[in-house]
Amino acid sequence: MKKFISIMLVLCLTLGIMVGCSGGDSNGVKNGGIKSNDLKDSSETQQRWLRLPDTSTNVCNLVINPDEYSGNASGNFNRLPLNLGLLDADKKVTQTLNDLIFVVESKSANGVGGTEVFLPVYDQDAEDVNTRYTAKKMTLDVDGTKVSATIPGGDETSTQNITMREKIPVDFQTDIVAVIDVISSNNVKWKVTGASQKPTYSILAQNDTDATGHFAFNLTEILSQQVTPEDDISAMTLNVTIAVIGGDSPLVFQDYKVLSIERGFQYAAADASTTWYPYGIVSTLEYPNGTAAEVMDYFAGYRTVARRITFKKDGSFYLAGKVYGKLTYDDKQNLMIVEGNGFNYVVSPKRKQYITFYNSEADMLSRSNGTTEPTDSTQYWTVGCGRIEIDTDLYVSVALDASAPVDQLCEEAKDAVGAGMTAKRIERNIAYWDQYLAQITIPSDLILASAPEKN
């Protein structure tokens, strides 16, 4: 019955929003201590839309998941979408903008699939050895597929390199991905670097860390940020080095290899699971190659919606978005500004890595025909999230309005994801809804029959 009261209470909130009933049902009672978290709903019948109640000074003309608000289903939960709608004075949806922000997984995430282009042979006496290292200062004890690298003498600053000798061609038509499983580091640090020749570039795929686990580094992607159109990339080759830093303790790793994997992005095969709260909608999804994320969409203002993305499993995430109008990109402020038909909106993605613009969804998914600057035909954009620690949050926002000037929307979008403001804003949203719920009236038959008991 708790879920029933949750849904019915939302209907009462909607009535208050639409017709301004501040006193509520004269036969009702106050809410009896219900807090916003008491209304958490993960059921199949949960409400999946959200908007702010109007006040005497503010009117909310935005709704999250407008299709659900209108009684339909969005049908695109396999990409963790942020869908927004504009409402008219009668609170009817006049404009639906789906997939304003969504999350895709690189096909090369976690080094799944592909073709092996390098598998190391560590034995320096073997005829086909393709690694090199300083044997006098580093010992490699090969046990099956496991390798233990130790720098003797307890020197915390010593660095020894294991470098693959064989050169790997890079043609940028596929992703070259280095994969390593670090079993234990025992406080010994390690990093992954690379070097290309003809032309010459350097790559830092992983800075000094003592982390363990499965790591996949898209070397082509990292390298592409340094390549200019004038470079002769057809002659480019690549070497990769694992550096072991520290002393007297082994770094144990296995499955060090380099793969060539088809370029592209992919959605998940299944829909996200969602949980509704009065202050936000939380969705979680795992992608085919093991990447997993949780997002919470919430109002940062009466015309600004923010998204918190929490990474639950390592992988290769990209933020993406559909464009509804003419897109311009402000590189200095890192803002995507869209002028639509009767509305403007601004996206503040925070990240700037590997930003690319595409003219169609097919081009985006295949990662083909992308440009570094938007054109009049741009329909989609993607931004790389880089390597982010598990359970670390990333924020992105959309400021949308039918009449506000672009410069004002830019400031609101930036403010919504400003440093130090995001977590506090969510806390304030919870407190706002707790206070709001305490002031409304709920119909007596529902509150007395099925309301959660006061803690």
VODREN-451168 format. One record per residue (C-alpha): residue in three letters; x, y, z; residue number from 1. Coordinates in steps of 0.001 Angstrom, whole numbers, padded with zeros to 6 digits, always signed. Example, Ala and Ser with C-alpha at 12.3 -4.5 7.8 and 13.67 -1.06 7.14 Angstrom:
<pts>
   type         x         y         z   seq
    ala   +012300   -004500   +007800     1
    ser   +013670   -001060   +007140     2
</pts>
This chain:
<pts>
   type         x         y         z   seq
    met   +000000   +000000   +000000     1
    lys   +002922   +002306   +000466     2
    lys   +003482   +002428   -003268     3
    phe   -000191   +003220   -003777     4
    ile   -000041   +006239   -001496     5
    ser   +003115   +007383   -003241     6
    ile   +001373   +007484   -006582     7
    met   -001793   +009064   -005237     8
    leu   +000162   +011698   -003380     9
    val   +001829   +012655   -006624    10
    leu   -001593   +013076   -008180    11
    cys   -002470   +015456   -005378    12
    leu   +000772   +017366   -005962    13
    thr   -000142   +017620   -009616    14
    leu   -003532   +019055   -008725    15
    gly   -001818   +021655   -006572    16
    ile   +000472   +022566   -009406    17
    met   -002209   +022854   -012042    18
    val   -005047   +024553   -010182    19
    gly   -003180   +026083   -007252    20
    cys   -004998   +024271   -004415    21
    ser   -003043   +025465   -001393    22
    gly   -005588   +024329   +001182    23
    gly   -006343   +020945   -000395    24
    asp   -009299   +018700   +000408    25
    ser   -011288   +020090   +003348    26
    asn   -011923   +016482   +004392    27
    gly   -008213   +015678   +004357    28
    val   -005440   +015780   +006931    29
    lys   -001884   +017031   +006945    30
    asn   +000660   +014539   +005704    31
    gly   +001517   +013071   +009110    32
    gly   +005297   +013375   +008893    33
    ile   +005920   +011849   +005470    34
    lys   +009335   +012796   +004082    35
    ser   +010308   +012815   +000433    36
    asn   +012470   +009704   +000811    37
    asp   +009419   +007835   +002179    38
    leu   +007902   +008162   -001280    39
    lys   +010719   +006305   -003013    40
    asp   +009117   +004141   -005699    41
    ser   +010871   +001475   -007777    42
    ser   +007729   -000369   -008846    43
    glu   +006712   -001004   -012439    44
    thr   +003868   +001479   -012001    45
    gln   +006034   +004286   -010647    46
    gln   +005624   +007786   -011991    47
    arg   +008578   +008565   -014255    48
    trp   +008046   +012270   -014841    49
    leu   +009050   +015163   -012619    50
    arg   +008551   +018907   -012374    51
    leu   +008657   +021664   -009789    52
    pro   +005456   +023069   -008257    53
    asp   +004696   +026635   -009240    54
    thr   +005014   +029357   -006617    55
    ser   +003752   +032903   -006477    56
    thr   +007057   +034127   -007918    57
    asn   +008189   +031240   -010132    58
    val   +006455   +029241   -012830    59
    cys   +007928   +025921   -013948    60
    asn   +007418   +025375   -017664    61
    leu   +009746   +022372   -017804    62
    val   +008963   +018717   -017204    63
    ile   +011359   +015762   -017112    64
    asn   +010126   +012892   -019326    65
    pro   +007301   +014786   -021079    66
    asp   +006023   +011680   -022881    67
    glu   +005398   +009987   -019542    68
    tyr   +003788   +013200   -018254    69
    ser   +001348   +013090   -021191    70
    gly   +000445   +009471   -020485    71
    asn   +002766   +007791   -022986    72
    ala   +006057   +005893   -022671    73
    ser   +009398   +007364   -023742    74
    gly   +010734   +004037   -024973    75
    asn   +014420   +004995   -025004    76
    phe   +015601   +003926   -021573    77
    asn   +018371   +001804   -023126    78
    arg   +020580   +004909   -023236    79
    leu   +019906   +006662   -019907    80
    pro   +018208   +009631   -021608    81
    leu   +017423   +013060   -020254    82
    asn   +014135   +014017   -021918    83
    leu   +012670   +017474   -021370    84
    gly   +009414   +019113   -022388    85
    leu   +008138   +022685   -022535    86
    leu   +004666   +023377   -021128    87
    asp   +002195   +026081   -022057    88
    ala   +000039   +028129   -019670    89
    asp   -002399   +025208   -019382    90
    lys   +000456   +022824   -018453    91
    lys   +000178   +020977   -021734    92
    val   +003329   +019747   -023480    93
    thr   +004008   +021957   -026493    94
    gln   +007546   +020832   -027251    95
    thr   +009221   +017465   -026571    96
    leu   +013016   +017207   -026684    97
    asn   +014108   +013627   -026068    98
    asp   +017709   +012464   -025726    99
    leu   +018987   +015954   -024894   100
    ile   +021622   +014080   -022910   101
    phe   +022296   +010364   -022925   102
    val   +025143   +007945   -022225   103
    val   +026744   +005577   -024732   104
    glu   +029465   +002988   -024380   105
    ser   +032457   +002722   -026679   106
    lys   +032603   -000628   -028465   107
    ser   +036187   -000847   -027248   108
    ala   +035142   -000544   -023591   109
    asn   +037068   -002892   -021296   110
    gly   +038938   -004393   -024239   111
    val   +036109   -006738   -025181   112
    gly   +036329   -008542   -028520   113
    gly   +038562   -007420   -031335   114
    thr   +041692   -008968   -032806   115
    glu   +044977   -009426   -030954   116
    val   +047729   -007389   -032612   117
    phe   +050285   -007813   -029832   118
    leu   +050850   -010497   -027218   119
    pro   +054145   -010174   -025349   120
    val   +056876   -012800   -025100   121
    tyr   +058882   -011953   -021983   122
    asp   +061641   -014543   -022142   123
    gln   +064695   -012634   -023342   124
    asp   +066247   -015874   -024592   125
    ala   +063254   -016807   -026736   126
    glu   +063634   -016428   -030472   127
    asp   +060381   -014487   -030830   128
    val   +060826   -012231   -027772   129
    asn   +059086   -008889   -028359   130
    thr   +059620   -007113   -025015   131
    arg   +062659   -005471   -023541   132
    tyr   +063541   -004504   -019978   133
    thr   +066593   -003954   -017826   134
    ala   +067348   -007471   -016648   135
    lys   +069930   -006383   -014081   136
    lys   +067477   -004167   -012202   137
    met   +064231   -005998   -012838   138
    thr   +063319   -009638   -012670   139
    leu   +060330   -011087   -014472   140
    asp   +059094   -014385   -013126   141
    val   +056764   -015825   -015707   142
    asp   +054259   -018321   -014290   143
    gly   +051830   -019267   -017000   144
    thr   +050212   -015943   -017967   145
    lys   +051187   -014102   -014773   146
    val   +054154   -011780   -014658   147
    ser   +055793   -010531   -011454   148
    ala   +057973   -007455   -011871   149
    thr   +060221   -006475   -008942   150
    ile   +062736   -003681   -008521   151
    pro   +065142   -004773   -005749   152
    gly   +066739   -002544   -003163   153
    gly   +063681   -000770   -001769   154
    asp   +064179   +002329   -003900   155
    glu   +060817   +004104   -003890   156
    thr   +061829   +006361   -006768   157
    ser   +063237   +003773   -009179   158
    thr   +061412   +003276   -012445   159
    gln   +061937   +000349   -014765   160
    asn   +060179   -000097   -018069   161
    ile   +058734   -003088   -019842   162
    thr   +058396   -002019   -023454   163
    met   +056888   -004008   -026275   164
    arg   +059391   -004192   -029073   165
    glu   +057048   -004847   -031954   166
    lys   +055588   -001767   -033613   167
    ile   +051854   -001636   -034230   168
    pro   +050414   +000290   -037177   169
    val   +047791   +002929   -036349   170
    asp   +045304   +003795   -039087   171
    phe   +042526   +005446   -037006   172
    gln   +039902   +003275   -038676   173
    thr   +039901   +000972   -035651   174
    asp   +040625   +001458   -031958   175
    ile   +043978   +000170   -030722   176
    val   +043363   -000823   -027092   177
    ala   +045993   -001884   -024571   178
    val   +044645   -004241   -021892   179
    ile   +046270   -005179   -018608   180
    asp   +044962   -007003   -015541   181
    val   +046874   -005885   -012458   182
    ile   +046498   -008631   -009851   183
    ser   +048449   -007014   -007028   184
    ser   +050700   -004006   -006604   185
    asn   +051586   -004183   -002885   186
    asn   +051942   -000386   -002920   187
    val   +054176   -000530   -005999   188
    lys   +053053   +002090   -008499   189
    trp   +052753   +001629   -012242   190
    lys   +051774   +003596   -015331   191
    val   +051199   +003078   -019043   192
    thr   +052809   +005305   -021639   193
    gly   +053191   +005153   -025374   194
    ala   +055218   +006634   -028177   195
    ser   +054424   +006965   -031852   196
    gln   +056887   +007467   -034656   197
    lys   +056535   +009105   -038091   198
    pro   +055306   +011525   -036795   199
    thr   +056492   +011417   -033182   200
    tyr   +054028   +011812   -030313   201
    ser   +053916   +010721   -026697   202
    ile   +050968   +009197   -024863   203
    leu   +050107   +009020   -021168   204
    ala   +047332   +006474   -020799   205
    gln   +047578   +005925   -017044   206
    asn   +049449   +008090   -014564   207
    asp   +051201   +006715   -011477   208
    thr   +048810   +004485   -009531   209
    asp   +048813   +001488   -007243   210
    ala   +045303   +000467   -008318   211
    thr   +044528   -003133   -009181   212
    gly   +041924   -004604   -011495   213
    his   +041165   -004715   -015212   214
    phe   +042353   -001744   -017263   215
    ala   +041758   -000988   -020945   216
    phe   +043374   +002023   -022623   217
    asn   +042202   +003312   -025989   218
    leu   +045568   +004375   -027385   219
    thr   +044165   +005481   -030742   220
    glu   +041767   +007843   -029035   221
    ile   +044432   +009361   -026831   222
    leu   +046764   +009761   -029782   223
    ser   +044070   +011336   -031964   224
    gln   +043981   +014394   -029703   225
    gln   +047541   +015218   -030751   226
    val   +047212   +014595   -034475   227
    thr   +046601   +017453   -036889   228
    pro   +045145   +017198   -040406   229
    glu   +048625   +017887   -041811   230
    asp   +050136   +014794   -040176   231
    asp   +050884   +011763   -042320   232
    ile   +049091   +009288   -040076   233
    ser   +049350   +006482   -042626   234
    ala   +053007   +006034   -041636   235
    met   +052386   +006198   -037903   236
    thr   +053454   +003310   -035652   237
    leu   +053043   +002799   -031927   238
    asn   +055049   +001403   -029017   239
    val   +053607   +000935   -025510   240
    thr   +055486   +000805   -022203   241
    ile   +054450   -000358   -018742   242
    ala   +056549   +001411   -016113   243
    val   +056983   -000132   -012663   244
    ile   +057736   +002402   -009942   245
    gly   +058842   +001500   -006418   246
    gly   +060924   -001120   -004769   247
    asp   +061237   -004499   -003099   248
    ser   +057641   -005546   -003707   249
    pro   +056270   -007272   -006790   250
    leu   +053833   -005836   -009277   251
    val   +051896   -008861   -010496   252
    phe   +049946   -008588   -013706   253
    gln   +048613   -010775   -016486   254
    asp   +046837   -010663   -019826   255
    tyr   +048882   -007735   -021123   256
    lys   +047940   -007457   -024771   257
    val   +046954   -005003   -027474   258
    leu   +043753   -005386   -029472   259
    ser   +042323   -003878   -032616   260
    ile   +038596   -003247   -032036   261
    glu   +035880   -001870   -034312   262
    arg   +035207   +001801   -033687   263
    gly   +031751   +002864   -032586   264
    phe   +029290   +003482   -029778   265
    gln   +026502   +001252   -028560   266
    tyr   +023348   +001416   -026499   267
    ala   +022371   -001263   -024023   268
    ala   +020140   -004129   -025097   269
    ala   +017887   -003655   -022052   270
    asp   +016081   -000692   -020540   271
    ala   +017349   +001089   -017457   272
    ser   +015854   +000394   -014063   273
    thr   +014427   +003559   -012501   274
    thr   +013467   +004812   -009063   275
    trp   +011300   +007890   -008511   276
    tyr   +011651   +010435   -005709   277
    pro   +009864   +013807   -005505   278
    tyr   +013263   +015520   -005888   279
    gly   +014810   +013371   -008633   280
    ile   +014631   +010328   -010883   281
    val   +017413   +007749   -010548   282
    ser   +018189   +005323   -013394   283
    thr   +020822   +002594   -013646   284
    leu   +022014   +000655   -016673   285
    glu   +024758   -001785   -017615   286
    tyr   +026071   -001778   -021164   287
    pro   +027113   -004811   -023278   288
    asn   +030840   -004609   -022539   289
    gly   +030436   -004180   -018799   290
    thr   +030294   -000407   -018458   291
    ala   +027677   +000604   -015860   292
    ala   +026329   +003944   -014668   293
    glu   +023685   +005471   -012445   294
    val   +022167   +008844   -013246   295
    met   +019933   +011151   -011223   296
    asp   +018020   +013897   -013026   297
    tyr   +016796   +016791   -010896   298
    phe   +015830   +020446   -011098   299
    ala   +018661   +022885   -010403   300
    gly   +016283   +025780   -011082   301
    tyr   +012900   +026509   -012608   302
    arg   +014346   +026264   -016121   303
    thr   +017508   +024282   -015476   304
    val   +017775   +020510   -015121   305
    ala   +020985   +018855   -013943   306
    arg   +022180   +015276   -014146   307
    arg   +024491   +013506   -011726   308
    ile   +026282   +010542   -013316   309
    thr   +027838   +007990   -010982   310
    phe   +030087   +005344   -012503   311
    lys   +029387   +001907   -011037   312
    lys   +031595   -000271   -013245   313
    asp   +034683   +000697   -015178   314
    gly   +034453   +001139   -018895   315
    ser   +034500   +003738   -021645   316
    phe   +031670   +006260   -021200   317
    tyr   +030662   +009061   -023513   318
    leu   +028116   +011783   -022930   319
    ala   +026033   +012406   -026017   320
    gly   +023142   +014591   -027031   321
    lys   +020603   +015173   -029767   322
    val   +020430   +018660   -031269   323
    tyr   +017104   +020481   -031728   324
    gly   +018080   +023568   -033699   325
    lys   +021279   +025348   -034696   326
    leu   +024223   +024378   -032505   327
    thr   +027198   +026574   -031728   328
    tyr   +030002   +025495   -029427   329
    asp   +031626   +028002   -027071   330
    asp   +035064   +026466   -026580   331
    lys   +036147   +029053   -024003   332
    gln   +033189   +028389   -021712   333
    asn   +032732   +024770   -022857   334
    leu   +029045   +025308   -023581   335
    met   +026822   +023951   -026337   336
    ile   +024311   +026621   -027317   337
    val   +021255   +025664   -029361   338
    glu   +018791   +028098   -030914   339
    gly   +015604   +026211   -031728   340
    asn   +012226   +027075   -033180   341
    gly   +010702   +029180   -030425   342
    phe   +013128   +028116   -027674   343
    asn   +016795   +028182   -026710   344
    tyr   +018831   +025814   -024567   345
    val   +022385   +025495   -023309   346
    val   +024236   +022319   -022320   347
    ser   +027133   +022504   -019876   348
    pro   +028931   +019122   -020073   349
    lys   +031982   +020047   -017927   350
    arg   +034174   +017610   -019891   351
    lys   +035991   +018619   -023087   352
    gln   +037763   +015383   -024031   353
    tyr   +037275   +013996   -027516   354
    ile   +034368   +016296   -028370   355
    thr   +032903   +015407   -031777   356
    phe   +029875   +016484   -033804   357
    tyr   +027864   +014260   -036167   358
    asn   +025188   +014813   -038802   359
    ser   +023167   +011679   -038005   360
    glu   +022635   +009022   -035363   361
    ala   +024119   +006419   -037712   362
    asp   +027324   +008447   -038065   363
    met   +027493   +008895   -034310   364
    leu   +027061   +005195   -033559   365
    ser   +029682   +004222   -036133   366
    arg   +031928   +007145   -035147   367
    ser   +032297   +008100   -038777   368
    asn   +032263   +011484   -040556   369
    gly   +032662   +013334   -037264   370
    thr   +033872   +016948   -037076   371
    thr   +035612   +018941   -034360   372
    glu   +033335   +021935   -034947   373
    pro   +029541   +021902   -035406   374
    thr   +027999   +022656   -038788   375
    asp   +024527   +023666   -039913   376
    ser   +023791   +019922   -040321   377
    thr   +024938   +018815   -036864   378
    gln   +022374   +016543   -035201   379
    tyr   +024406   +014849   -032431   380
    trp   +027429   +015529   -030253   381
    thr   +029585   +013293   -028055   382
    val   +032077   +014063   -025289   383
    gly   +034450   +011549   -023749   384
    cys   +034270   +011137   -019983   385
    gly   +037894   +010017   -019701   386
    arg   +039019   +007621   -017027   387
    ile   +036963   +008179   -013852   388
    glu   +037169   +006369   -010537   389
    ile   +034285   +004065   -009609   390
    asp   +031563   +005818   -007548   391
    thr   +032887   +009214   -008649   392
    asp   +030231   +011702   -009768   393
    leu   +030146   +013719   -012982   394
    tyr   +027608   +016511   -013516   395
    val   +026034   +017987   -016642   396
    ser   +023173   +020468   -017016   397
    val   +020632   +021828   -019499   398
    ala   +019093   +025307   -019224   399
    leu   +015983   +025524   -021434   400
    asp   +013411   +028245   -021956   401
    ala   +011053   +029575   -024612   402
    ser   +011987   +033224   -024150   403
    ala   +015149   +033682   -022025   404
    pro   +018193   +035163   -023769   405
    val   +021065   +032812   -024494   406
    asp   +023583   +034603   -022264   407
    gln   +021273   +034175   -019258   408
    leu   +020818   +030475   -019982   409
    cys   +024600   +030115   -020246   410
    glu   +025061   +031479   -016739   411
    glu   +022339   +029250   -015308   412
    ala   +023742   +026148   -016979   413
    lys   +027253   +026855   -015684   414
    asp   +025964   +027635   -012202   415
    ala   +024098   +024313   -012022   416
    val   +027351   +022349   -012318   417
    gly   +029637   +024845   -010592   418
    ala   +032330   +023565   -008261   419
    gly   +031055   +022803   -004770   420
    met   +027413   +023524   -005633   421
    thr   +026106   +020213   -006909   422
    ala   +025914   +018067   -003762   423
    lys   +024594   +021013   -001742   424
    arg   +021922   +021669   -004341   425
    ile   +020676   +018093   -004109   426
    glu   +020540   +018379   -000309   427
    arg   +018549   +021604   -000667   428
    asn   +016169   +019896   -003090   429
    ile   +015451   +017152   -000558   430
    ala   +014871   +019739   +002187   431
    tyr   +012617   +021754   -000155   432
    trp   +010408   +018752   -000870   433
    asp   +010298   +017708   +002785   434
    gln   +009025   +021178   +003645   435
    tyr   +006576   +021175   +000754   436
    leu   +005127   +017803   +001719   437
    ala   +004671   +018996   +005296   438
    gln   +002432   +021828   +004103   439
    ile   +000052   +019978   +001788   440
    thr   -003105   +018097   +002594   441
    ile   -003660   +014465   +001629   442
    pro   -007136   +012895   +001246   443
    ser   -008209   +011258   +004523   444
    asp   -009102   +007820   +003191   445
    leu   -005636   +007361   +001694   446
    ile   -003558   +008840   +004472   447
    leu   -005391   +006898   +007202   448
    ala   -005448   +003614   +005317   449
    ser   -001986   +003417   +003845   450
    ala   +000419   +006177   +004820   451
    pro   +003843   +005056   +006123   452
    glu   +004126   +005328   +009886   453
    lys   +006021   +008277   +011225   454
    asn   +009543   +007370   +012351   455
</pts>
